Amino acid sequence: MELLIILAVVLAVAGSVAWGRRKFRREIDRAKRIRRANRDPRS
């Protein structure tokens, strides 16, 4: 029974992470570009 609960929790976390990445992909990419530009002293 505990194994079933653990499996359900793991699946719920994995599903929410996948949903969040799909929903916020543009914001994540934008943040990476901004961080890269701030770290790069040449620009």
GIBELFEN-V733250 format. One record per pair of residues at least 6 apart in sequence whose ideal C-beta (glycine too) atoms are under 8 Angstrom apart, sorted by sequence separation. I is the first residue (numbers start at 1). GAP is how many residues later the second one is. D is the distance in Angstrom with one decimal. If there is no record, write none. Layout:
# GIBELFEN-V733250
{{I	GAP	D} {I	GAP	D}}
This chain:
# GIBELFEN-V733250
{{37	6	5.5} {21	7	7.3}}
